């Protein structure tokens, strides 16, 4: 392949990747609206849902760890943790690794709330059925993870 052909192929790939971003934005916003509708039964905001989900998946974490994992500011995550704590969904515990940054963990009430939300979300996702293959999902995950890696992890503090 000549240099000119590689350049054209690269431009075409760049255009295709731009199409991914054109889809990801609306998908994210629609998902956010759907989650807000679905979690209303639990009374959870999208932000609190994200905190609960992260704790369910990873176990106890500090606010800065959650912020880095989700590319969100520490201040925003702290507000969501405070909201969840006020409702008895999370509790803080001393962090042996860091005196000033407590570990945040799910309470039984928080685990029940996020499990109910995730169960409802998965019921919706099951509707995709056989239209999407495992290989397609694997490719999608690989591309999105690579794009996320390329965009870096800016400090949001």
N, C-alpha and C positions, 0 to 999 in steps of 0.2 A: 504494500500500500504506500503510495507516495505521500509526501508531506502535505500536499494540498488535499488529498483524499482524507488523511488523518484529521486535518483541520476541519473539513466539512463534516466528517463523522462526529468530531468533538462538538461542533456547533449544533448538530442535530440532537446529540445526547443532551446537551445543555438545554435545548428547547423542550425536550421530553421531560427532563427533571423539573423545569419550570411548570410544566403541566401538573406534575405531582403536587407542587406547592399550591397551584390553583385549585386543586381538589382538597388538599389537606385543610386549608382554612375553612371553607364551608362545611366540611365534614366535622371538624372540631366544633364549630359554632352550633351546628345542628345537634351534635351529640350533647353539647353542654345544655341546650334547651331541653332535650329529651331527658337528660339526667335530672335537671331541675324539676321537670314535671313528675318524673318517677319518684324522686326522693321527697317530694312534698308530703307523701304519706308518712315518711319518717321525719319530716321537718328539717332535712339537711340541705345546706347549700352545696354547690359544686365544690367549693373550696374545702368545706368540712368533709365532704365525701372523699376528696382526694387524700386528705390527711388520714382518714380512717382506713382507706384502701391500702395506703402505703404501710401503715402500721400492721394491718392484717397480713400483708405479704412479707414484710421484712422484720417484724417484731419491733420492740421498743427502739426509738431513735430520738436524737436531739432535734430541736427546731432547725439549727443550721444544716444538719444532715438531710432533713426533709427538703429544705429549700434547695440545696444543691442537687438532690436527686430529681426534683421536678422543675429545675430552672426557674424557681420563684424566689422572690425576695424573702429574707428572713423575717422581715416585719409582717409581710402578708401571711406567711405560715404561722407566725406567732398569734396573729388575730384569729386565724382559723382554729388553732389549738385552744385559745382562750374561749372561743365560742363553743367548741366541743366539750371543754372541761366544765363550762357553766351548765351544760346539759347532762353531765355525768357520763359522757361517752369516752373520755380519756382521763388518765391520771398521771401525775408526774412522780418520779422517784429519783432519789439521789443517783448521780452518775459517778461511779468510782474513777472514771477516766478524766473527769473534768468537773471541778467543784461548782462552776457557775452555770453550766449547761445541763439541766436536768434531762433525764430520759423520760420520754412520753410514751405511754403504752395504752392499749385499749382496755376498757373496763368490759365486764360481761355485757352490759347494756350497749356499749359501742360495738362490740363484736356482733351482737345480734342485729343491730341496725345496719351495719355494713354488709353483713351476710344477706339480709333481706333485699337490699338494694342490688347487690351483685347478682343474686338469683334472678331478679326481675330483668336486669340488663341482659343476662345470658339467655333468657327466654326470648328476648327480642332478637339477639344475634343468631339464635338457632333458625330463624326464618330465612337466613341466607341459603340454607340447605345445600344442595349439590351444585349450585351455580359457581361456587368458588372451591378450588382444590387446595389440598395441603401444600402442594408445590407452589401455587400462586401466593398463598399466605406467607410461606417461607421466603419467597423472593421479595414480597412487599416488606416484610420485617427487616430483611437484610438491607434493602435500599434505604428505608427510613432510618435504620440505625446508622448507616454510613453517612447519610446526610446530617444527622444529629451530631455525629462525631466531627464532620468537616466544619460545622458551624461553631464548634468549640463550646466551652463552658464558661461564658463570661461571668465575672463576679457580680452578683446582683445585690450585694449588701448595700 
